[in-house]
């Protein structure tokens, strides 16, 4: 029985987040691209409305069981 090959992919995301905890919205955004192996916030800026703009760099797996 063949299974899908596991692929490693680099992902770069820019998100605008509301004030509050960061972990849940980051994990949710990354899950749309695969299973995250590692990730880092590489840039962050406060916006006038109280929101935060962040850039994420991540490595995700596709096809993992």
N, C-alpha and C positions, 0 to 999 in steps of 0.2 A: 504494500500500500504506500503510495507516494505521499509525501507531505510537502507543503510549501517550503521553499528554501528560506532560511533566516537571513534577513538583510539588515545591515547597519547603515543608518542615514544621519547626516548632519542636518540640524534644523536651526534656523534663525527666526525668531519671532519678535515682533514689537507689539506690546499690549498697553492699553490704557486701563488702569485699575482704580477702583473707588477706594477711599480711605478704609483702612482695616487690615486684617491679616492678609499676607501675600501668598502663603503656601497653597491654599485650596484653589484660588483662581489660576495659579501657575500650573499646578498639577493637572487641572481640568484642560487647560489650553494645550499642554504637552500630550495628553492622552489622545487627542484628536489626530496626532501624527505618529503614534506608536507607543511602545513601552519605553519610557525614559531610563537610560543607563546612568547618565550624569547630566547635570545642567548647571548653568551659572548665569547670574544677572551681570551683564557686561556694561550696562549703562542705565542710569535712572535720573529722571528729572521731575520736579514738582510742577504741576500745572496750576494756573491761577484759580481754577474751580475747586482746588483741593484734591484733584485726582493725581495719579502718578503715571508717568510714561516710563516703561522699562523695555530694555532689549534683553532677550534671552538667547543664549547659545546652548544647544543640547545635542546629545547623541541618543538616538532612539533605535529600537529594534522593531522590525516588521516580521511577521510570520512566527513569532515565538509562541510556544504552547501556552 
